[in-house]
Amino acid sequence: MTLSIECLEGGQRIDGFLAGAMEGMTRNAVQKIIESGGVTLNGKTVKKNHRTAAGEVYEVEVPEPKEVDIIPENIPLDIAYEDDDLIVVNKARGMVVHPAPGHYTGTLVNALMYHCGSSLSGINGELRPGIVHRIDKDTSGLIVVAKNDYAHLSLAAQLKDHSMSRIYEAVVWGRFKADVGTVNAPIGRHHIDRKRMAVTDRNSREAVTHYKVLGRYRDYTHIQCRLETGRTHQIRVHMAYIGHPCLGDPVYGRQCPEKGLTGQCLHARQIWFVHPRIGMIMTINTELPDYFKDVLSRLGSEE
């Protein structure tokens, strides 16, 4: 597969620029493509020490993913809704959504393949059958999965035009002064740590998060977040950006265990979309999980 990628702002090393511009691509993976001669500019192979210039358009030859046998596993699923076209799962905290290096078993996809058999959309390929969107490993809550390509295309279109609504709840550090607000700040790869995301104008995409205060505590706030866009780590990055990182977030928050947590206190509580087949508005809700309720109880009484 060949991608054409335009550089809007120059001055970066080519590997760093492409890693930030290509979703899911690490700097190390980009370097291997460059070393193999897979990146060209005006028909000439680009060297790894090349510095970008605004207006340059790079051709990147992305190798096909290696075939990996994904084994169906009899892992219990908390199913919030299911029919012939889709399934909505209340994902447990700590479960990886789809297989990746180091996580080829025990994922949501492994469980879905056992539960659904061959009835999953093939649009996202072997490693992500049926997956329309995803949530982080340590984020719990609702995720919708397509059982066929027709449903997948419809749900993906709703995700792209922002007509699919997803509402989360989180506990964050500090106290919000306003009861409601919006964070409108673009998100892209961190310019140094490629595993992290950041608010940046470099090779970023629009990101909008609306929040509402549900409860105030001495040093924390319980909030609801509605995603208008769906960028990687969006809520976690936006909350840290405004000075209120998610409680327990080991990447964007404080680097120590908090309130018994080993990951962010973030739960996808509601999802709203139009059913691909029947055109009916679907609103799926789930209760707060026990770990979230336990955190709230440890915060004491609301102020």
Secondary structure, DSSP 8 states (H G I E B T S, - for coil): -EEEEE-SS--SBHHHHHHHHSTT--HHHHHHHHHTT-EEETTEE--TT-B--TT-EEEEE-----------------EEEE-SSEEEEEE-TT--SS-BTTBSSSSHHHHHHHHHTT-S--TT-TTSTTBSS---TT-EEEEEEESSHHHHHHHHHHHHTT-SEEEEEEEEES--SSSEEEEE--EEE-SS-TTSEEE-SSS-B--EEEEEEEEE-SSEEEEEEEESS--TTHHHHHHHHTT--BTT-TTTS-SS-BTTBSS--EEEEEEEEE-TTT--EEEEE----HHHHHHHHHT-S--
